[in-house]
Amino acid sequence: MKNILVSGSIAYDNIMSFEGSFSDTLDSDKEVISAAFLIKELKKNFGGCAANITFNLNQLGLKPIMMGALGADHHNYSLELDRLKISTKYVQIFDDVYSPQAFITSDSKGNQLTSFYPGAMNLAHRINFPSENIDLAIISPDGYESMQQKVMLCDQKNIPFIFDPGQGIGMFSSDELKEFSKCASILALNEYEWEIFQQKTGYSIDDVKKLDTHLLITLGEKGSIFYAMQETIVTPAIAGVNVIDPTGCGDAFRAGFLYGWSNDLCWSDACMLGSIMGGIAVEYNGTQNHNIDFLRINQLIESQFNSDFRM
């Protein structure tokens, strides 16, 4: 079994629901905004990109090496990781700051207001790189110095990796994004992040391919497109899904894709497993509250994809 390093954020997600509409409360004509929203519902979930990806890989039977930082309020998360039998060997606790926290408020029309406190994430570069042999890695959203450091270390150690800047793409300059993409085996972005990447770098799809880097663009309910050197793979989202919460869909997709890559499946099957994992994840509230049923995965492969692969 290959050793997969999953580097990135480990965060608490605070999900809040507002019964009204933000637009009815916010006055766009005012220069100073002061608004209060009475929250109907509050849910606290375990989240963070690295933790979400690791959770899904763990559900698929793999034992990835998770690398990230938690703060003084780590206790509940540490207990959860122990319950899931996810190793915390490379999860460092920084007691002088709080753990990363996302605060997401949705209104009745589906609009969202999001705030994110990075906290311990900004200290993740202080964690020692794993001493184990690493076969594959994914560098997902984390502190600026940590992501920069992991790219350079993976490149120096000749570790094939996915560079997945996510919401952190705005932290990096054009030159940094160009350099990181050149080092990566695969550049993974959602549709919006791909637009930002193009604006910042001026790169086209062909420019990325000239770097000998594959490009994965996830498109939500429209599926995904994977640009390999010699082929373009369009993978639909799975049909018949009861969407409850799309949060974490991209992380679940990446886990399915990583499973395929680590098992030397063809790119088409890796994208297919990503699509299936993303489709399963959105049927549950929160990013780590679903269970993976291999029988259902095989049924979805058989009914929706032209593949001979079975779990």
C-alpha positions as CSV (number, residue, x, y, z in Angstrom):
1,M,0.0,0.0,0.0
2,K,1.4,3.4,-1.0
3,N,2.0,6.1,1.6
4,I,-0.1,9.2,0.9
5,L,0.7,12.5,2.6
6,V,-2.2,14.8,3.1
7,S,-1.1,18.3,4.1
8,G,-3.4,21.1,4.9
9,S,-6.0,22.6,7.3
10,I,-7.7,20.8,10.2
11,A,-10.6,23.1,11.2
12,Y,-13.8,23.4,13.1
13,D,-16.8,24.4,10.9
14,N,-19.5,26.5,12.5
15,I,-22.6,26.3,10.2
16,M,-25.4,28.8,10.9
17,S,-28.8,29.3,9.3
18,F,-30.6,32.6,9.0
19,E,-34.3,32.4,8.1
20,G,-34.5,35.7,6.3
21,S,-32.6,37.2,3.4
22,F,-29.3,39.0,3.7
23,S,-30.4,41.5,1.1
24,D,-33.4,42.6,3.2
25,T,-31.0,43.5,6.0
26,L,-28.0,44.9,4.3
27,D,-28.3,48.3,2.7
28,S,-25.9,48.5,-0.2
29,D,-26.2,52.3,-0.3
30,K,-24.6,52.8,3.1
31,E,-20.9,53.2,3.3
32,V,-20.8,51.8,6.8
33,I,-22.4,48.4,7.4
34,S,-23.8,47.3,10.7
35,A,-26.1,44.3,10.6
36,A,-27.2,41.6,13.0
37,F,-28.7,38.3,12.1
38,L,-30.8,36.1,14.4
39,I,-29.5,32.6,13.8
40,K,-32.1,29.8,13.8
41,E,-29.7,26.9,13.8
42,L,-26.0,26.4,14.7
43,K,-24.1,23.2,13.9
44,K,-20.5,22.5,14.8
45,N,-18.7,20.1,12.5
46,F,-15.2,18.7,12.1
47,G,-13.7,20.0,8.9
48,G,-10.6,21.4,7.2
49,C,-9.4,20.3,3.8
50,A,-6.7,17.9,5.0
51,A,-8.9,16.4,7.6
52,N,-11.8,16.0,5.1
53,I,-9.6,14.3,2.5
54,T,-8.0,12.0,5.2
55,F,-11.5,11.1,6.5
56,N,-12.6,10.0,3.1
57,L,-9.4,8.1,2.3
58,N,-9.8,6.4,5.7
59,Q,-13.4,5.4,4.7
60,L,-11.9,3.9,1.6
61,G,-9.6,1.7,3.7
62,L,-6.4,3.7,3.2
63,K,-4.2,5.0,6.0
64,P,-2.8,8.3,4.8
65,I,-0.4,10.5,6.8
66,M,-2.2,13.7,7.8
67,M,-0.1,16.7,8.5
68,G,-1.6,19.9,10.0
69,A,-2.0,22.1,13.1
70,L,-4.5,22.5,15.8
71,G,-4.7,25.0,18.7
72,A,-5.5,25.2,22.4
73,D,-9.1,24.1,21.7
74,H,-8.0,20.9,20.0
75,H,-9.5,18.5,22.6
76,N,-12.8,17.5,20.8
77,Y,-11.0,17.2,17.5
78,S,-8.3,15.1,18.9
79,L,-10.8,12.7,20.5
80,E,-12.6,12.5,17.1
81,L,-9.4,11.6,15.3
82,D,-8.7,9.0,17.9
83,R,-12.2,7.5,17.5
84,L,-11.7,7.3,13.7
85,K,-8.3,5.8,14.2
86,I,-6.6,8.5,12.2
87,S,-3.0,9.0,13.2
88,T,-2.1,12.3,14.8
89,K,1.7,11.7,14.6
90,Y,2.1,14.8,12.4
91,V,-0.7,16.9,13.8
92,Q,1.0,19.4,16.1
93,I,-0.8,21.3,18.9
94,F,0.0,25.0,19.4
95,D,-1.4,26.1,22.7
96,D,-0.9,29.8,22.3
97,V,-3.5,30.1,19.5
98,Y,-6.9,28.6,18.7
99,S,-7.6,26.0,16.0
100,P,-8.6,27.1,12.6
101,Q,-12.3,28.0,12.5
102,A,-14.8,28.6,9.6
103,F,-18.0,30.6,10.4
104,I,-20.5,30.1,7.6
105,T,-24.0,31.7,7.7
106,S,-26.6,30.8,5.0
107,D,-29.8,32.7,4.4
108,S,-33.1,31.4,3.1
109,K,-32.1,32.1,-0.5
110,G,-28.9,30.0,-0.3
111,N,-26.5,33.1,0.0
112,Q,-23.6,32.6,2.3
113,L,-21.4,34.8,4.5
114,T,-18.1,33.2,5.4
115,S,-15.4,34.2,7.8
116,F,-12.3,32.1,8.4
117,Y,-9.8,32.3,11.3
118,P,-6.5,30.5,10.4
119,G,-5.1,30.4,13.9
120,A,-2.7,27.4,14.3
121,M,-2.7,26.9,10.5
122,N,-0.3,29.8,10.2
123,L,2.2,27.9,12.3
124,A,2.0,24.6,10.4
125,H,5.4,25.2,8.8
126,R,7.0,24.4,12.1
127,I,5.9,20.8,11.9
128,N,8.7,18.4,10.9
129,F,8.2,16.7,7.5
130,P,7.4,13.0,7.9
131,S,10.4,10.7,8.2
132,E,8.5,7.8,6.5
133,N,8.8,7.2,2.8
134,I,6.1,9.2,1.0
135,D,4.8,7.9,-2.4
136,L,2.2,10.5,-3.2
137,A,1.1,13.8,-1.6
138,I,-1.6,16.4,-1.8
139,I,-0.8,19.9,-0.6
140,S,-4.2,21.4,0.2
141,P,-5.1,24.9,1.7
142,D,-3.0,25.7,4.7
143,G,-0.9,28.6,6.0
144,Y,1.2,30.4,3.4
145,E,4.6,29.4,4.7
146,S,3.4,25.8,5.1
147,M,2.2,25.4,1.6
148,Q,5.3,27.0,0.2
149,Q,7.5,24.8,2.3
150,K,5.7,21.5,1.4
151,V,5.9,22.3,-2.3
152,M,9.6,22.8,-2.1
153,L,10.2,19.7,0.0
154,C,8.1,17.4,-2.2
155,D,9.9,18.7,-5.2
156,Q,13.3,18.2,-3.6
157,K,12.4,14.7,-2.5
158,N,10.9,13.8,-5.9
159,I,7.5,13.1,-4.4
160,P,4.7,13.3,-7.0
161,F,2.1,15.6,-5.6
162,I,-1.2,17.4,-6.2
163,F,-1.0,21.2,-5.7
164,D,-4.5,22.2,-4.5
165,P,-4.4,25.9,-3.4
166,G,-8.2,26.1,-2.9
167,Q,-9.4,29.2,-1.1
168,G,-5.7,30.1,-0.5
169,I,-5.0,30.8,-4.1
170,G,-5.1,34.6,-3.5
171,M,-2.1,34.4,-1.1
172,F,0.3,33.6,-3.9
173,S,1.9,35.8,-6.5
174,S,1.8,35.0,-10.2
175,D,5.4,33.8,-10.1
176,E,4.7,31.6,-7.1
177,L,1.7,30.0,-8.8
178,K,3.8,29.4,-11.9
179,E,6.6,27.8,-9.9
180,F,4.3,25.6,-7.8
181,S,2.5,24.4,-10.8
182,K,5.7,23.5,-12.5
183,C,6.8,21.4,-9.5
184,A,3.4,19.6,-9.2
185,S,2.4,16.5,-11.0
186,I,-1.2,17.7,-10.9
187,L,-2.8,21.1,-10.4
188,A,-6.3,20.8,-8.9
189,L,-8.7,23.7,-8.8
190,N,-12.4,24.3,-8.9
191,E,-14.0,26.4,-11.7
192,Y,-13.7,29.7,-9.8
193,E,-10.2,29.0,-8.7
194,W,-9.2,28.2,-12.3
195,E,-10.4,31.6,-13.3
196,I,-8.3,33.3,-10.6
197,F,-5.3,31.2,-11.6
198,Q,-5.7,32.3,-15.2
199,Q,-6.0,35.9,-14.3
200,K,-3.0,35.8,-12.0
201,T,-0.7,33.8,-14.3
202,G,-2.0,34.5,-17.8
203,Y,-1.7,30.7,-18.3
204,S,-4.0,28.7,-20.6
205,I,-4.7,25.0,-20.4
206,D,-2.0,24.4,-23.0
207,D,0.5,26.5,-20.9
208,V,-0.1,24.3,-17.9
209,K,0.4,21.1,-20.0
210,K,3.7,22.5,-21.3
211,L,4.9,22.3,-17.7
212,D,4.4,18.5,-17.8
213,T,1.6,19.1,-15.2
214,H,-1.8,17.5,-15.4
215,L,-4.8,19.8,-14.7
216,L,-7.9,18.8,-12.8
217,I,-10.8,21.2,-12.7
218,T,-13.8,20.3,-10.6
219,L,-17.1,21.8,-11.7
220,G,-19.6,20.9,-8.9
221,E,-22.8,19.5,-10.3
222,K,-21.3,19.6,-13.8
223,G,-18.7,17.0,-12.9
224,S,-15.0,17.5,-13.7
225,I,-12.5,17.9,-16.5
226,F,-9.0,16.3,-16.3
227,Y,-6.4,17.5,-18.8
228,A,-3.7,14.9,-19.1
229,M,-0.8,15.2,-21.5
230,Q,-2.4,13.3,-24.4
231,E,-6.1,13.2,-23.5
232,T,-9.0,15.2,-22.0
233,I,-11.3,13.3,-19.6
234,V,-14.8,14.7,-19.0
235,T,-16.5,13.1,-16.1
236,P,-20.1,13.8,-15.1
237,A,-21.4,14.2,-11.6
238,I,-23.4,11.2,-10.5
239,A,-27.1,11.4,-11.2
240,G,-30.0,11.0,-8.7
241,V,-28.2,12.6,-5.8
242,N,-30.2,14.2,-3.0
243,V,-28.0,17.2,-2.3
244,I,-28.2,18.1,1.4
245,D,-24.9,20.0,1.9
246,P,-22.3,20.6,-0.9
247,T,-19.6,21.6,1.6
248,G,-16.6,19.3,1.4
249,C,-17.7,17.8,-2.0
250,G,-14.3,18.9,-3.5
251,D,-12.4,17.3,-0.7
252,A,-14.3,14.0,-1.1
253,F,-13.6,14.1,-4.9
254,R,-9.9,14.6,-4.2
255,A,-9.9,11.6,-1.9
256,G,-11.6,9.4,-4.6
257,F,-9.1,10.6,-7.2
258,L,-6.2,10.0,-4.8
259,Y,-7.4,6.5,-4.2
260,G,-7.4,5.8,-7.9
261,W,-4.0,7.4,-8.4
262,S,-2.4,5.5,-5.5
263,N,-3.8,2.2,-6.9
264,D,-2.5,2.9,-10.4
265,L,-5.9,3.1,-12.0
266,C,-6.3,4.9,-15.3
267,W,-7.1,8.6,-15.1
268,S,-10.6,8.0,-16.2
269,D,-11.3,5.6,-13.3
270,A,-9.6,7.9,-10.8
271,C,-11.9,10.8,-11.9
272,M,-14.9,8.4,-11.8
273,L,-14.2,7.5,-8.2
274,G,-13.7,11.2,-7.4
275,S,-17.2,11.9,-8.8
276,I,-18.8,9.1,-6.9
277,M,-17.2,10.2,-3.6
278,G,-18.2,13.8,-4.1
279,G,-21.8,12.6,-4.9
280,I,-22.0,10.6,-1.7
281,A,-20.6,13.4,0.5
282,V,-23.2,16.0,-0.5
283,E,-26.0,13.7,0.7
284,Y,-25.0,14.5,4.3
285,N,-24.7,17.5,6.5
286,G,-21.1,18.3,7.3
287,T,-18.0,17.1,5.7
288,Q,-17.2,14.0,7.9
289,N,-20.6,12.5,8.6
290,H,-21.0,10.0,5.8
291,N,-20.2,6.3,5.6
292,I,-18.8,4.7,2.5
293,D,-20.6,1.6,1.2
294,F,-18.5,-0.3,-1.3
295,L,-21.6,-2.1,-2.6
296,R,-23.2,1.2,-3.5
297,I,-20.0,2.5,-5.1
298,N,-19.9,-0.6,-7.3
299,Q,-23.6,-0.2,-8.2
300,L,-22.9,3.4,-9.2
301,I,-19.9,2.4,-11.3
302,E,-22.0,-0.2,-13.1
303,S,-25.1,2.0,-13.6
304,Q,-23.5,5.3,-14.5
305,F,-20.0,4.7,-15.8
306,N,-18.5,2.5,-18.6
307,S,-15.8,1.0,-16.4
308,D,-14.8,-2.6,-15.5
309,F,-13.3,-1.5,-12.2
310,R,-14.9,-2.6,-9.0
311,M,-14.0,-1.9,-5.4
